[in-house]
Amino acid sequence: MNSRNLVRLFLSTLLVGGITTGIVGFIVRWDEFQPYFTDFNALEILSILFWLFGVGLIFSIISQMGFFAYLTVHRFGLGIFKSLKLWNAVQLILIVFVLFDLVYFRFKAFAKEGDSILSYVGVAIFIALVGIIIAYIKSKQTNKEAFIPALFFMVVVTTLEWVPVLRVNEESWLYLMLLPLLVCNAYQLLILHKLNQKSVQAKVTKPSK
C-alpha cells in the first residue's frame, strides 16, 4: 500500500470511530443524556457529542494498532507454521479459547449471586456472529482462505482491544467501546484489499520518467 492510501485508511478509520462512538454513546447512555434533548440544550448536546467523538478517535487508534499488529502476527504465523491450513487451525483453536475465556472468566470475576451466565454468553455469541458475518463478506470479496484470518481478527483481536474496559466491567462503557471497535475493525478489514488494489493500479499506471 502506498503512503497516500495508508494516510487515507488512517484518517477514514478515525472518522468512522468518531462518528460511531458519537451515535452509540447517545444510545447506550440515553437515560443520562435525555434531559438535554428534552430541554433542547444545544450547547450541552454539542459538548457531549464533541467529547464522544474524541473518545471515538481514541478507540479508532486502538483499533488501528490492533489491525496492523495482527497483519504482522499473521505473517509471522505463516512463516512459523509453513502452512496456511495449519496456521488457520491454530487460529480456530485460539478463537474458541478466547470466546470461552470471555464467558468463563468474566462470569467468575463479576457475576453476583443470582446472576445468569446467559448474559455473558450472549456477548460472546454477538461478537462471534459479527465476526462470522464480516469474515464471510471478506471471503466473498477476496477468497475463501481469508475467512479464518478475518474471523480471528474480528473475535480475538477485538477482544484484546476491549480488555481495558473489560477489567472495569462498567456496562455503558463495555458497549460504548465494543461497538466502535467492531465497526472500525470491520471497516479496516473490508477496505484493505480495495486500497491495496488502488495502490497497485496507481503503480502500474504511473508514467515512467
GUMAR-873704 format. One line per 2 residues: number of its first residue (from 1); their letters; for each residue z, y, x of N, C-alpha, C. Coordinates in Angstrom, 3 decimals. Example, Ala and Ser with C-alpha at 12.3 -4.5 7.8 and 13.67 -1.06 7.14 Angstrom:
2
1> as> 7.800:-5.690:13.190:7.800:-4.500:12.300:7.800:-3.300:13.200 ~ 7.080:-2.250:12.850:7.140:-1.060:13.670:7.870:0.030:12.900
***
This chain:
209
1> mn> 0.000:-1.186:0.840:0.000:0.000:0.000:0.000:1.250:0.885 ~ -0.891:2.207:0.566:-0.920:3.421:1.371:0.234:4.348:0.988
3> sr> 0.447:5.364:1.820:1.601:6.241:1.637:1.537:7.018:0.325 ~ 0.328:7.360:-0.098:0.178:8.115:-1.349:0.673:7.309:-2.540
5> nl> 0.282:6.053:-2.607:0.713:5.204:-3.718:2.188:4.825:-3.597 ~ 2.693:4.767:-2.363:4.117:4.493:-2.164:4.958:5.636:-2.720
7> vr> 4.534:6.864:-2.452:5.230:8.039:-2.995:5.106:8.066:-4.518 ~ 3.929:7.698:-5.006:3.713:7.657:-6.454:4.655:6.651:-7.109
9> lf> 4.810:5.491:-6.493:5.717:4.473:-7.020:7.150:4.990:-7.031 ~ 7.564:5.633:-5.945:8.922:6.154:-5.834:9.212:7.199:-6.903
11> ls> 8.318:8.173:-7.046:8.552:9.270:-7.986:8.464:8.808:-9.436 ~ 7.488:7.950:-9.729:7.343:7.486:-11.111:8.519:6.602:-11.522
13> tl> 9.042:5.808:-10.590:10.209:4.982:-10.901:11.447:5.851:-11.107 ~ 11.572:6.915:-10.331:12.661:7.873:-10.558:12.590:8.429:-11.973
15> lv> 11.376:8.811:-12.392:11.192:9.378:-13.735:11.527:8.350:-14.814 ~ 11.081:7.125:-14.614:11.378:6.058:-15.573:12.882:5.847:-15.695
17> gg> 13.571:5.815:-14.553:15.017:5.621:-14.571:15.749:6.762:-15.254 ~ 15.339:7.988:-14.972:15.992:9.145:-15.576:15.806:9.200:-17.082
19> it> 14.580:9.001:-17.532:14.292:9.057:-18.969:14.983:7.919:-19.711 ~ 14.906:6.712:-19.149:15.522:5.556:-19.797:17.030:5.732:-19.925
21> tg> 17.675:6.211:-18.869:19.124:6.406:-18.908:19.498:7.495:-19.902 ~ 18.666:8.536:-19.994:18.923:9.589:-20.974:18.917:9.046:-22.394
23> iv> 17.933:8.207:-22.703:17.832:7.629:-24.046:18.962:6.633:-24.296 ~ 19.149:5.712:-23.351:20.171:4.669:-23.510:21.567:5.293:-23.577
25> gf> 21.791:6.339:-22.781:23.102:6.971:-22.753:23.515:7.514:-24.112 ~ 22.593:8.178:-24.795:22.913:8.705:-26.115:23.137:7.593:-27.131
27> iv> 22.461:6.463:-26.949:22.617:5.342:-27.886:23.959:4.640:-27.692 ~ 24.259:4.254:-26.437:25.472:3.449:-26.202:26.744:4.290:-26.301
29> rw> 26.628:5.602:-26.162:27.814:6.458:-26.259:27.686:7.432:-27.435 ~ 27.011:6.953:-28.482:26.739:7.807:-29.635:28.024:8.317:-30.293
31> de> 29.035:7.480:-30.385:30.298:7.903:-31.002:30.898:9.107:-30.281 ~ 30.688:9.142:-28.966:31.227:10.243:-28.164:30.383:11.506:-28.285
33> fq> 29.057:11.324:-28.389:28.148:12.479:-28.373:27.739:12.949:-29.764 ~ 28.021:12.186:-30.790:27.590:12.536:-32.141:28.045:13.923:-32.602
35> py> 29.307:14.318:-32.300:29.745:15.652:-32.766:28.863:16.789:-32.257 ~ 28.301:16.661:-31.072:27.443:17.723:-30.537:26.166:17.855:-31.355
37> ft> 25.656:16.733:-31.871:24.460:16.780:-32.712:24.819:17.280:-34.112 ~ 25.993:16.880:-34.591:26.433:17.331:-35.912:26.604:18.844:-35.942
39> df> 27.146:19.378:-34.845:27.380:20.831:-34.757:26.179:21.587:-34.185 ~ 25.099:20.870:-33.890:23.887:21.472:-33.299:24.218:22.279:-32.036
41> na> 25.049:21.678:-31.195:25.453:22.329:-29.947:24.405:22.001:-28.872 ~ 23.351:22.813:-28.849:22.217:22.535:-27.973:22.602:22.579:-26.499
43> le> 23.506:23.502:-26.126:23.892:23.637:-24.726:24.593:22.379:-24.233 ~ 25.505:21.842:-25.041:26.213:20.616:-24.655:25.257:19.424:-24.600
45> il> 24.347:19.363:-25.556:23.378:18.261:-25.591:22.501:18.284:-24.342 ~ 22.034:19.466:-23.972:21.185:19.597:-22.782:21.949:19.285:-21.511
47> si> 23.208:19.694:-21.444:24.012:19.425:-20.243:24.273:17.925:-20.108 ~ 24.540:17.254:-21.234:24.744:15.799:-21.206:23.456:15.093:-20.821
49> lf> 22.337:15.561:-21.391:21.043:14.963:-21.063:20.730:15.130:-19.583 ~ 21.031:16.303:-19.037:20.801:16.554:-17.620:21.670:15.623:-16.766
51> wl> 22.935:15.442:-17.180:23.836:14.552:-16.450:23.341:13.109:-16.514 ~ 22.943:12.663:-17.698:22.440:11.295:-17.852:21.172:11.085:-17.030
53> fg> 20.304:12.092:-17.007:19.076:11.992:-16.216:19.416:11.843:-14.735 ~ 20.399:12.600:-14.266:20.818:12.489:-12.871:21.395:11.122:-12.549
55> vg> 22.207:10.589:-13.472:22.737:9.239:-13.292:21.594:8.233:-13.252 ~ 20.584:8.455:-14.097:19.419:7.568:-14.116:18.657:7.581:-12.804
57> li> 18.621:8.720:-12.141:17.972:8.783:-10.831:18.691:7.898:-9.827 ~ 20.027:7.881:-9.915:20.808:7.007:-9.034:20.513:5.545:-9.336
59> fs> 20.484:5.193:-10.614:20.153:3.820:-10.999:18.765:3.434:-10.497 ~ 17.838:4.381:-10.581:16.465:4.126:-10.134:16.411:3.856:-8.630
61> ii> 17.173:4.627:-7.867:17.200:4.423:-6.418:17.788:3.055:-6.079 ~ 18.851:2.673:-6.796:19.421:1.336:-6.604:18.381:0.270:-6.913
63> sq> 17.638:0.473:-8.000:16.585:-0.469:-8.383:15.510:-0.574:-7.305 ~ 15.105:0.559:-6.762:14.050:0.549:-5.738:14.544:-0.092:-4.441
65> mg> 15.789:0.131:-4.095:16.345:-0.529:-2.911:16.339:-2.045:-3.096 ~ 16.732:-2.478:-4.290:16.720:-3.912:-4.579:15.319:-4.485:-4.562
67> ff> 14.358:-3.723:-5.048:12.976:-4.191:-5.106:12.395:-4.414:-3.713 ~ 12.554:-3.437:-2.851:11.998:-3.570:-1.508:12.797:-4.575:-0.674
69> ay> 14.095:-4.700:-0.978:14.880:-5.745:-0.311:14.352:-7.121:-0.714 ~ 14.026:-7.282:-2.003:13.517:-8.587:-2.438:12.158:-8.893:-1.823
71> lt> 11.298:-7.898:-1.710:9.990:-8.130:-1.079:10.175:-8.666:0.341 ~ 11.167:-8.135:1.044:11.461:-8.614:2.397:12.024:-10.033:2.364
73> vh> 12.991:-10.265:1.459:13.594:-11.598:1.335:12.545:-12.632:0.947 ~ 11.632:-12.248:0.070:10.582:-13.176:-0.371:9.719:-13.617:0.811
75> rf> 9.385:-12.677:1.673:8.585:-13.029:2.859:9.371:-13.937:3.789 ~ 10.651:-13.634:3.968:11.494:-14.495:4.800:11.583:-15.899:4.203
77> gl> 11.736:-15.969:2.881:11.829:-17.257:2.214:10.593:-18.099:2.409 ~ 9.431:-17.468:2.278:8.176:-18.187:2.501:8.074:-18.665:3.945
79> gi> 8.554:-17.826:4.872:8.493:-18.207:6.282:9.452:-19.325:6.629 ~ 10.643:-19.317:6.027:11.653:-20.328:6.339:11.296:-21.679:5.739
81> fk> 10.900:-21.689:4.462:10.662:-22.953:3.767:9.230:-23.472:3.923 ~ 8.328:-22.620:4.447:6.957:-23.029:4.774:6.168:-23.541:3.572
83> sl> 6.698:-23.363:2.376:6.019:-23.867:1.181:6.434:-23.033:-0.014 ~ 5.459:-22.557:-0.777:5.768:-21.771:-1.966:6.517:-22.611:-2.995
85> kl> 6.140:-23.882:-3.137:6.808:-24.748:-4.115:8.281:-24.946:-3.769 ~ 8.567:-25.165:-2.500:9.949:-25.361:-2.080:10.752:-24.076:-2.242
87> wn> 10.169:-22.958:-1.856:10.834:-21.668:-1.991:11.074:-21.339:-3.467 ~ 10.110:-21.669:-4.327:10.296:-21.462:-5.765:11.415:-22.336:-6.321
89> av> 11.518:-23.568:-5.807:12.602:-24.455:-6.245:13.955:-23.871:-5.870 ~ 14.048:-23.321:-4.675:15.291:-22.680:-4.230:15.615:-21.483:-5.127
91> ql> 14.599:-20.706:-5.455:14.808:-19.539:-6.314:15.278:-19.950:-7.710 ~ 14.728:-21.040:-8.238:15.159:-21.537:-9.546:16.635:-21.934:-9.526
93> il> 17.039:-22.611:-8.467:18.448:-23.008:-8.330:19.341:-21.770:-8.289 ~ 18.917:-20.753:-7.552:19.703:-19.520:-7.454:19.765:-18.787:-8.791
95> iv> 18.682:-18.826:-9.553:18.669:-18.200:-10.881:19.721:-18.841:-11.776 ~ 19.730:-20.170:-11.814:20.704:-20.896:-12.637:22.125:-20.599:-12.158
97> fv> 22.321:-20.590:-10.853:23.643:-20.339:-10.266:24.145:-18.945:-10.643 ~ 23.286:-17.945:-10.536:23.682:-16.564:-10.841:23.992:-16.409:-12.329
99> lf> 23.184:-17.001:-13.202:23.439:-16.908:-14.635:24.768:-17.593:-14.999 ~ 25.034:-18.728:-14.367:26.311:-19.417:-14.605:27.483:-18.552:-14.153
101> dl> 27.368:-17.980:-12.962:28.432:-17.114:-12.439:28.636:-15.888:-13.317 ~ 27.521:-15.348:-13.818:27.593:-14.153:-14.660:28.423:-14.411:-15.914
103> vy> 28.364:-15.628:-16.411:29.153:-16.001:-17.585:30.566:-16.422:-17.179 ~ 30.664:-17.391:-16.287:31.946:-18.026:-15.977:32.933:-17.062:-15.329
105> fr> 32.512:-16.383:-14.269:33.451:-15.533:-13.541:33.814:-14.273:-14.318 ~ 32.871:-13.722:-15.087:33.213:-12.570:-15.935:34.214:-12.975:-16.998
107> fk> 34.010:-14.148:-17.582:34.924:-14.611:-18.613:36.318:-14.859:-18.032 ~ 36.373:-15.490:-16.884:37.652:-15.775:-16.247:38.372:-14.489:-15.839
109> af> 37.601:-13.494:-15.401:38.213:-12.270:-14.880:38.611:-11.278:-15.966 ~ 37.835:-11.208:-17.058:38.041:-10.119:-18.002:38.364:-10.553:-19.432
111> ak> 38.190:-11.822:-19.753:38.434:-12.250:-21.133:39.912:-12.128:-21.485 ~ 40.164:-11.614:-22.684:41.524:-11.520:-23.191:41.791:-12.699:-24.120
113> eg> 43.027:-12.894:-24.428:43.400:-14.018:-25.286:42.693:-13.901:-26.642 ~ 42.017:-14.956:-27.020:41.288:-14.962:-28.287:39.839:-14.555:-28.158
115> ds> 39.425:-14.022:-26.994:38.023:-13.645:-26.788:37.136:-14.883:-26.768 ~ 35.942:-14.722:-27.317:34.967:-15.810:-27.303:34.061:-15.679:-26.085
117> il> 33.690:-16.812:-25.537:32.792:-16.804:-24.379:31.364:-16.470:-24.792 ~ 31.092:-16.506:-26.100:29.727:-16.301:-26.584:29.171:-14.923:-26.227
119> sy> 30.041:-13.899:-26.239:29.559:-12.562:-25.888:29.124:-12.502:-24.431 ~ 29.814:-13.233:-23.574:29.458:-13.282:-22.154:28.169:-14.095:-21.964
121> vg> 28.045:-15.159:-22.742:26.815:-15.957:-22.699:25.629:-15.131:-23.209 ~ 25.886:-14.323:-24.226:24.818:-13.521:-24.811:24.177:-12.561:-23.816
123> va> 24.986:-11.931:-22.978:24.445:-11.015:-21.967:23.560:-11.763:-20.981 ~ 24.023:-12.933:-20.541:23.234:-13.735:-19.600:21.917:-14.181:-20.227
125> if> 21.977:-14.589:-21.496:20.758:-15.009:-22.193:19.792:-13.842:-22.334 ~ 20.329:-12.649:-22.636:19.487:-11.458:-22.770:18.747:-11.158:-21.471
127> ia> 19.473:-11.179:-20.349:18.848:-10.925:-19.050:17.792:-11.990:-18.753 ~ 18.113:-13.248:-19.049:17.169:-14.339:-18.797:15.914:-14.189:-19.649
129> lv> 16.073:-13.818:-20.916:14.922:-13.660:-21.808:14.024:-12.509:-21.362 ~ 14.653:-11.389:-21.002:13.869:-10.257:-20.488:13.121:-10.673:-19.223
131> gi> 13.818:-11.407:-18.349:13.187:-11.879:-17.119:12.008:-12.785:-17.385 ~ 12.152:-13.690:-18.348:11.065:-14.616:-18.685:9.860:-13.864:-19.236
133> ii> 10.111:-12.893:-20.102:9.013:-12.109:-20.689:8.260:-11.338:-19.610 ~ 8.999:-10.635:-18.752:8.363:-9.842:-17.693:7.647:-10.763:-16.697
135> ay> 8.270:-11.889:-16.358:7.641:-12.833:-15.426:6.355:-13.407:-16.017 ~ 6.363:-13.654:-17.320:5.153:-14.175:-17.982:4.031:-13.134:-17.924
137> ik> 4.383:-11.880:-18.220:3.372:-10.813:-18.163:2.822:-10.679:-16.743 ~ 3.721:-10.728:-15.760:3.307:-10.615:-14.358:2.364:-11.755:-13.977
139> sk> 2.697:-12.975:-14.411:1.850:-14.122:-14.070:0.499:-14.036:-14.755 ~ 0.454:-13.474:-15.952:-0.824:-13.306:-16.652:-1.677:-12.239:-15.979
141> qt> -1.035:-11.207:-15.452:-1.762:-10.125:-14.799:-2.232:-10.497:-13.401 ~ -1.519:-11.410:-12.758:-1.866:-11.786:-11.377:-2.237:-13.265:-11.300
143> nk> -1.253:-14.123:-11.096:-1.491:-15.568:-11.058:-0.206:-16.298:-11.423 ~ -0.322:-17.577:-11.774:0.828:-18.335:-12.271:1.914:-18.515:-11.214
145> ea> 1.535:-18.452:-9.921:2.532:-18.600:-8.856:3.513:-17.436:-8.816 ~ 3.179:-16.342:-9.514:4.041:-15.159:-9.493:5.200:-15.276:-10.476
147> fi> 5.188:-16.301:-11.340:6.195:-16.389:-12.408:7.608:-16.539:-11.850 ~ 7.832:-17.525:-10.995:9.186:-17.782:-10.485:9.704:-16.615:-9.646
149> pa> 8.926:-16.076:-8.700:9.427:-14.913:-7.950:9.772:-13.734:-8.859 ~ 8.933:-13.501:-9.875:9.203:-12.396:-10.797:10.475:-12.647:-11.596
151> lf> 10.664:-13.889:-12.048:11.874:-14.241:-12.783:13.108:-14.098:-11.892 ~ 12.997:-14.531:-10.651:14.101:-14.401:-9.701:14.479:-12.935:-9.522
153> fm> 13.488:-12.095:-9.355:13.759:-10.672:-9.162:14.440:-10.071:-10.388 ~ 13.917:-10.379:-11.567:14.460:-9.796:-12.790:15.875:-10.284:-13.088
155> vv> 16.184:-11.510:-12.734:17.509:-12.060:-13.049:18.491:-11.854:-11.894 ~ 18.161:-12.382:-10.735:19.108:-12.383:-9.618:19.282:-10.988:-9.030
157> vt> 18.178:-10.326:-8.724:18.282:-9.012:-8.088:18.881:-7.987:-9.048 ~ 18.475:-8.038:-10.316:19.065:-7.122:-11.298:20.576:-7.319:-11.392
159> tl> 21.019:-8.571:-11.402:22.448:-8.852:-11.477:23.185:-8.317:-10.246 ~ 22.588:-8.485:-9.069:23.212:-7.960:-7.846:23.290:-6.433:-7.885
161> ew> 22.248:-5.797:-8.392:22.251:-4.336:-8.511:23.301:-3.863:-9.513 ~ 23.631:-4.725:-10.443:24.543:-4.407:-11.549:26.015:-4.572:-11.160
163> vp> 26.267:-5.152:-9.997:27.624:-5.507:-9.570:28.608:-4.335:-9.619 ~ 28.245:-3.105:-9.231:29.241:-2.012:-9.247:29.935:-1.828:-10.588
165> vl> 29.192:-1.919:-11.694:29.846:-1.747:-12.996:30.382:-3.072:-13.531 ~ 29.872:-4.188:-13.036:30.432:-5.483:-13.422:31.887:-5.582:-12.981
167> rv> 32.195:-5.004:-11.835:33.571:-5.040:-11.322:34.517:-4.248:-12.219 ~ 33.991:-3.169:-12.806:34.808:-2.315:-13.669:34.892:-2.889:-15.076
169> ne> 33.751:-3.413:-15.561:33.661:-4.061:-16.872:33.979:-3.102:-18.019 ~ 33.534:-1.852:-17.884:33.666:-0.900:-18.979:32.396:-1.002:-19.819
171> es> 32.537:-1.320:-21.103:31.394:-1.745:-21.920:30.240:-0.753:-21.944 ~ 30.535:0.527:-22.169:29.454:1.502:-22.267:28.695:1.629:-20.944
173> wl> 29.421:1.559:-19.826:28.778:1.646:-18.515:27.985:0.382:-18.204 ~ 28.448:-0.756:-18.698:27.706:-2.004:-18.482:26.287:-1.874:-19.007
175> yl> 26.160:-1.409:-20.246:24.831:-1.302:-20.851:24.084:-0.069:-20.352 ~ 24.834:0.983:-20.046:24.200:2.199:-19.535:23.481:1.935:-18.223
177> ml> 24.024:1.027:-17.404:23.377:0.714:-16.130:22.387:-0.433:-16.262 ~ 22.731:-1.455:-17.044:21.894:-2.641:-17.127:20.496:-2.348:-17.655
179> lp> 20.409:-1.642:-18.768:19.103:-1.429:-19.404:18.152:-0.605:-18.524 ~ 18.592:0.511:-17.924:17.705:1.214:-16.998:17.290:0.369:-15.794
181> ll> 18.215:-0.455:-15.281:17.856:-1.326:-14.164:16.753:-2.301:-14.566 ~ 16.887:-2.887:-15.745:15.864:-3.827:-16.219:14.519:-3.127:-16.394
183> vc> 14.555:-1.927:-16.964:13.305:-1.182:-17.184:12.667:-0.791:-15.853 ~ 13.465:-0.254:-14.929:12.937:0.145:-13.616:12.401:-1.062:-12.844
185> na> 13.142:-2.161:-12.863:12.694:-3.356:-12.154:11.410:-3.911:-12.749 ~ 11.343:-3.942:-14.081:10.130:-4.416:-14.743:8.946:-3.505:-14.419
187> yq> 9.178:-2.203:-14.440:8.112:-1.243:-14.136:7.561:-1.446:-12.735 ~ 8.449:-1.554:-11.756:8.002:-1.735:-10.373:7.237:-3.045:-10.197
189> ll> 7.753:-4.083:-10.836:7.141:-5.404:-10.716:5.735:-5.415:-11.298 ~ 5.557:-4.748:-12.437:4.278:-4.803:-13.135:3.249:-3.808:-12.604
191> il> 3.718:-2.792:-11.893:2.766:-1.806:-11.381:2.399:-2.039:-9.921 ~ 3.175:-2.864:-9.216:2.962:-3.037:-7.780:1.551:-3.513:-7.459
193> hk> 1.085:-4.571:-8.121:-0.234:-5.110:-7.789:-1.350:-4.121:-8.136 ~ -1.111:-3.283:-9.150:-2.115:-2.276:-9.511:-2.225:-1.209:-8.418
195> ln> -1.080:-0.787:-7.894:-1.095:0.192:-6.811:-1.677:-0.408:-5.539 ~ -1.399:-1.691:-5.287:-1.985:-2.365:-4.126:-3.498:-2.427:-4.240
197> qk> -3.991:-2.707:-5.435:-5.440:-2.748:-5.647:-6.067:-1.383:-5.424 ~ -5.400:-0.345:-5.918:-5.916:1.013:-5.710:-5.941:1.369:-4.231
199> sv> -4.918:0.932:-3.492:-4.860:1.203:-2.052:-6.004:0.509:-1.329 ~ -6.285:-0.734:-1.723:-7.388:-1.482:-1.108:-8.721:-0.828:-1.431
201> qa> -8.906:-0.431:-2.689:-10.148:0.215:-3.096:-10.356:1.531:-2.364 ~ -9.255:2.290:-2.212:-9.349:3.574:-1.503:-9.742:3.360:-0.038
203> kv> -9.216:2.284:0.553:-9.531:1.984:1.940:-10.986:1.547:2.096 ~ -11.484:0.788:1.113:-12.860:0.314:1.173:-13.854:1.450:0.973
205> tk> -13.532:2.338:0.018:-14.458:3.427:-0.323:-14.322:4.643:0.582 ~ -13.316:4.649:1.464:-13.114:5.783:2.351:-14.285:5.900:3.322
207> ps> -14.941:7.071:3.376:-16.097:7.226:4.255:-15.698:7.155:5.722 ~ -16.478:6.462:6.480:-16.205:6.355:7.929:-16.610:7.636:8.624
209> k> -15.853:7.977:9.679:-16.165:9.211:10.422:-17.220:8.983:11.463
***
